[in-house]
Amino acid sequence: MTATLTRGAERIHAAFDGAKAEGRAAFIPFMTAGYPSAEEFPAVADALLAHADLLEVGIPYSDPLGDGPTIQRASEQALAGGTSTRRTLALVKDLRQRHDTPIVIMTYVNPVYAVGPREFMRLSKDAGVDGLILPDLPPDQDLEIADLAAEHGLAVTFLIAPTSTPERVRLVADACTGFLYAVSVTGVTGAREGTALGEVPAMLALAREHARVPVAVGFGVKDAATARQVAGVADGVVVGSAFINAVKAGKDVEALAASIAEGCRR
Amino acid sequence: MSLTLPSYPQPDGRGRYGRFGGRYVPETLIPALDELEAAYRAAKTDPAFLNELDRLFREFVGRPSPLYLAQRLTEHAGGAKIYLKREDFNYTGAHKINNCLAQALLAVRMGKRRVIAETGAGQHGVASATAAALLGLDCVVYMGAEDIRRQALNVFRMRLLGAEVREVTSGTSTLKDATNEAIRDWVTNVRDTFYILGSVVGPHPYPAMVRDFQAVIGEEVKVQLQAVEGRVTPDAIVACVGGGSNAIGIFAPYAYLPAGERPRLIGTEAAGEGVESGRHAASVAGGRIGVLHGSMMYLLNDDEGQIVPPHSISAGLDYPGIGPEHCHYSETGVAEYVPVTDAQALEALQLLTRLEGIIPALESAHAIYHAVRLAQELGPDGVIVVNLSGRGDKDVAEVMRLLEMERDQGLLDKEVEQVTLEVLA
């Protein structure tokens, strides 16, 4: 399948391979574009990119039903500050001037449809985006999105959850070209008390039977300790709300990123 | 007589009504939706389920609801006969109870002991809390902070019934945000929780299932109209649409008839301060295709896909989208959707109250307003059925506040000024 890999997929897989060669799980921080403001976002992103293998940038959306209160509030603040889909892609394009780390965009299907799937992909490609994550788009809902993404060199990532049946895991794994995103718990994004691996190992075992792409785990990873648990079983670790909380509290984001990146070592 | 649940040609196997509908939800919920679809399919033809639902419809809800010829309203309108399908007679005060009892029975059948619901005006929340009390289920209702203010009495009723009402302060603090929170709860507790969705929106199979449970309204109209008019089909049916469950309930039994045999089906959308004002909840007239709460539909959203906060005098219509089957009806011409403003609804509420002694819900008043105009257009040989989806008890405090505000600002419509001033005197 190497022949059919898009440029974005190749870059994402290379990032996972690079981490693996160093005995780590890939560290994938998330940040809402335009948070805490459009002006301050680049510095926050730079701090994360200093340690990231892959950066996930969220397009702020008014009704993010897959996200918990932390990311929703961040989105509301970013939207109030004027960050839109096009502005987000401009921010990514700006990051591209300084960083070669792969960047994936996280958003919901409505902003993609509103801009128009083809136009959205064109703008994303132009901004230097490598891949897409759409948490409210199961892969069997709309095949056009994945086709258009591929046409524009972008990789797509779909999600599996602890409730996913073996048939669903197979279907989702088959559709992923970037990495497979395993949601660690039933629930929305956000740091939790007492995060434990729980159902993750069994879910990952199932995912690995089918996936031809790396498998990352997210939801509930908030520090080096939880990252280390996940890094023991997954190819990558996604951390989002913890960074938004850190920005909000005025904490040193780069220090937190460094600590969690260290936690991703096996 | 035992109940049968209808089978309609839509949606297709993927939960689509033309290009509308579908399942745009986090992967976590897909297995739960598959499970729900299978459970519903089995229940739909199971005599035990149908007999129990039929018994509750008759003995608990008070079905069939009357079909009432509104003589004084008909005289006032000066045209077609206006019949009111009295869903306001239902226990708990609106059509919502039909769907809630059916879904709660399904929850019991599926072994779920916890139900959640979202509510705007509170009618669906009260109906859910009532069904949960009746069947001994735990119940959590999500409600926007703004709606909690507007519908304090319904909040108290829910709590009295043993439900927990959770205030939602995210986003615009109204129905769409309450729906987001209910979906988040469901994503989190999907293994032991049944989501009682209140309208013909959300991911498949909800729009189809809610329609089937509400179709009892239209099926009764067929029988009742035959008895009084000697025909099953009126010339027109008018119903208000927010998400659109009461409208689908009365439309669907007629919507799949061949074009020549179908009555005019008219949904009245909440035009708020006017579609051109931008302050409205008219998704067909003032929205465009988008995805919210798991379904593709007409939606109030800007050119970057951010949801535009809706506005309506009626908390029950204050929703930025409209059910996917309505969208398909609109696109294929099966039904028409017309905007009715806040002021027109308020006027119609007073009109019906004065002429017939029936205080309608502000939602239903939108339909009454259009029916009066339509009666003139159809002329005296015509027959119109209006779905009077709920009663106005929940709205009277808000109506009083609005009328006082209009009086104080000198904004009263000349036609209704006299009546209003009398009421407020």
HADDOCK unambig.tbl for C-alpha pairs under 7 A between the chains (distance, minus, plus):
assign (segid A and resid 61 and name CA) (segid B and resid 306 and name CA) 6.17 0.50 0.50
assign (segid A and resid 62 and name CA) (segid B and resid 306 and name CA) 5.53 0.50 0.50
assign (segid A and resid 62 and name CA) (segid B and resid 307 and name CA) 6.09 0.50 0.50
assign (segid A and resid 65 and name CA) (segid B and resid 180 and name CA) 5.53 0.50 0.50
assign (segid A and resid 65 and name CA) (segid B and resid 184 and name CA) 6.33 0.50 0.50
assign (segid A and resid 66 and name CA) (segid B and resid 26 and name CA) 6.42 0.50 0.50
assign (segid A and resid 66 and name CA) (segid B and resid 184 and name CA) 6.90 0.50 0.50
assign (segid A and resid 84 and name CA) (segid B and resid 304 and name CA) 6.98 0.50 0.50
assign (segid A and resid 85 and name CA) (segid B and resid 304 and name CA) 6.41 0.50 0.50
assign (segid A and resid 109 and name CA) (segid B and resid 291 and name CA) 6.94 0.50 0.50
assign (segid A and resid 110 and name CA) (segid B and resid 290 and name CA) 5.71 0.50 0.50
assign (segid A and resid 110 and name CA) (segid B and resid 291 and name CA) 5.21 0.50 0.50
assign (segid A and resid 110 and name CA) (segid B and resid 305 and name CA) 5.36 0.50 0.50
assign (segid A and resid 111 and name CA) (segid B and resid 304 and name CA) 5.53 0.50 0.50
assign (segid A and resid 111 and name CA) (segid B and resid 305 and name CA) 4.15 0.50 0.50
assign (segid A and resid 111 and name CA) (segid B and resid 306 and name CA) 6.77 0.50 0.50
assign (segid A and resid 113 and name CA) (segid B and resid 290 and name CA) 6.74 0.50 0.50
assign (segid A and resid 114 and name CA) (segid B and resid 290 and name CA) 6.90 0.50 0.50
assign (segid A and resid 114 and name CA) (segid B and resid 303 and name CA) 5.80 0.50 0.50
assign (segid A and resid 114 and name CA) (segid B and resid 304 and name CA) 5.46 0.50 0.50
assign (segid A and resid 114 and name CA) (segid B and resid 305 and name CA) 4.79 0.50 0.50
assign (segid A and resid 115 and name CA) (segid B and resid 303 and name CA) 6.68 0.50 0.50
assign (segid A and resid 115 and name CA) (segid B and resid 304 and name CA) 5.81 0.50 0.50
assign (segid A and resid 135 and name CA) (segid B and resid 26 and name CA) 5.52 0.50 0.50
assign (segid A and resid 136 and name CA) (segid B and resid 24 and name CA) 5.10 0.50 0.50
assign (segid A and resid 136 and name CA) (segid B and resid 25 and name CA) 4.34 0.50 0.50
assign (segid A and resid 136 and name CA) (segid B and resid 26 and name CA) 4.60 0.50 0.50
assign (segid A and resid 137 and name CA) (segid B and resid 24 and name CA) 5.31 0.50 0.50
assign (segid A and resid 137 and name CA) (segid B and resid 25 and name CA) 6.32 0.50 0.50
assign (segid A and resid 137 and name CA) (segid B and resid 26 and name CA) 6.84 0.50 0.50
assign (segid A and resid 138 and name CA) (segid B and resid 24 and name CA) 6.81 0.50 0.50
assign (segid A and resid 138 and name CA) (segid B and resid 26 and name CA) 6.89 0.50 0.50
assign (segid A and resid 138 and name CA) (segid B and resid 27 and name CA) 5.87 0.50 0.50
assign (segid A and resid 141 and name CA) (segid B and resid 23 and name CA) 6.72 0.50 0.50
assign (segid A and resid 159 and name CA) (segid B and resid 27 and name CA) 6.29 0.50 0.50
assign (segid A and resid 160 and name CA) (segid B and resid 27 and name CA) 6.01 0.50 0.50
assign (segid A and resid 161 and name CA) (segid B and resid 27 and name CA) 6.35 0.50 0.50
assign (segid A and resid 161 and name CA) (segid B and resid 28 and name CA) 5.09 0.50 0.50
assign (segid A and resid 163 and name CA) (segid B and resid 28 and name CA) 5.71 0.50 0.50
assign (segid A and resid 163 and name CA) (segid B and resid 31 and name CA) 6.62 0.50 0.50
assign (segid A and resid 164 and name CA) (segid B and resid 28 and name CA) 6.58 0.50 0.50
assign (segid A and resid 164 and name CA) (segid B and resid 31 and name CA) 6.35 0.50 0.50
assign (segid A and resid 186 and name CA) (segid B and resid 28 and name CA) 6.44 0.50 0.50
assign (segid A and resid 186 and name CA) (segid B and resid 187 and name CA) 5.96 0.50 0.50
assign (segid A and resid 186 and name CA) (segid B and resid 188 and name CA) 4.82 0.50 0.50
assign (segid A and resid 187 and name CA) (segid B and resid 184 and name CA) 6.78 0.50 0.50
assign (segid A and resid 187 and name CA) (segid B and resid 187 and name CA) 4.99 0.50 0.50
assign (segid A and resid 187 and name CA) (segid B and resid 188 and name CA) 3.68 0.50 0.50
assign (segid A and resid 188 and name CA) (segid B and resid 184 and name CA) 6.45 0.50 0.50
assign (segid A and resid 188 and name CA) (segid B and resid 188 and name CA) 6.81 0.50 0.50
